[in-house]
Each structure stands twice: as structure tokens, then as C-alpha cells.
Amino acid sequence: MKRIAEVDFFRFLAITLMVVFHTVYDLKEFMGFGVNYEDGFWFYVGKSSALLFIIVSGVSSNLGKNLIKNQ
């Protein structure tokens, strides 16, 4: 099956944003850094990464050949 570069790019972007957001979250909650992830820039990074991840997952599932396997 041929890969679609745009879907791969958005999947990479969603995963990267999610890893960055969770790193900021961990720095605040476990290391005590003074980063506020509950509003402003980091809030939108977290929400956009989750939304992008859900959209890319839906697009990827619709592009599959066998939506329901018959056994």
C-alpha cells in the first residue's frame, strides 16, 4: 500500500506536539519547574496535539483497505 506523505507528516506533528506537551507537564508536576501548562501557549499546544491526533487517527482508519475483516 502506498503511503501518503501528508498523513505521515501530520501524524509526526501530532506525536511530537504530544511528547513536548507531556514533557512540560512532567517538568511542572514532578520536577517543580515554574511552567504553567493550564493556560496560554502550552494549553493550546496540548489541546491542538490531542485534536490533531484524533483527526489523523480517523483519517488513517478510513484510508485502510479492510475496514471490517470477514473471517
C-alpha angles and dihedrals in degrees: 000000000000116000120231111226095206093055090047091050094051090045089052090047093049093049093046093050091047092051091048093049093048090048089055090046091051092047090055100040102036105024100035098236115163097245118134109211095168097079141012124026099348092049090057092045090056096045095044092049091052093046092046091048092053093047093048091048090053093047091047093050091051092050093057118108098223109045091169120018116221113213 
